């Protein structure tokens, strides 16, 4: 069954994303903050319910990270457009995600493996990006705390991207060496 409660929550997160974008474009940051929090809660709930109800599906396992990336990427991009964040931050974050998607496709074509589970640095990066989005929605004039979050998010985004690329290259080389004729 494709549509169940966990997958419905993931779909709700996708539906809330354009609402957040519109609220950010209207510079209604308080409502955008609240809707973003609701979307974040659906992210935590969908995984919890999928595990506890044993309602996980292949569709949900594929859709959940896509919904996460769309929500976070759209929020970062829009905050860049309305100048709450430097525009280069979403360019780096979204560029990293696109690069990793291309890398995953190459890895899948060469070895049949599609990506990797999130690493500790990848999870930390996502958490810091979320915190940066929330801070940008609440702080009107930037300032040192937001600037520090932006730089920390950029550094971790780049480091986690390099980590995923390194892991993919090592795995690909290993698989190619194991399948080459002796």
Secondary structure by P-SEA (a helix, b strand, c coil): ccccaaaaaaaaaaaaaaaaaaaaaacaaaaaaaaaaaaaaaaaaaaaaaaaaccccaaaaaaaaaaaaaaaaaaaaaaaaaccccaaaaaaaaaaaaaaaaaaaaaaaccccccccccaaaaaaaaaaaaaaaaaaccccccaaaaaaaaaaaaaaaaaaaaaaaaaaaaaaaaaaaaccc
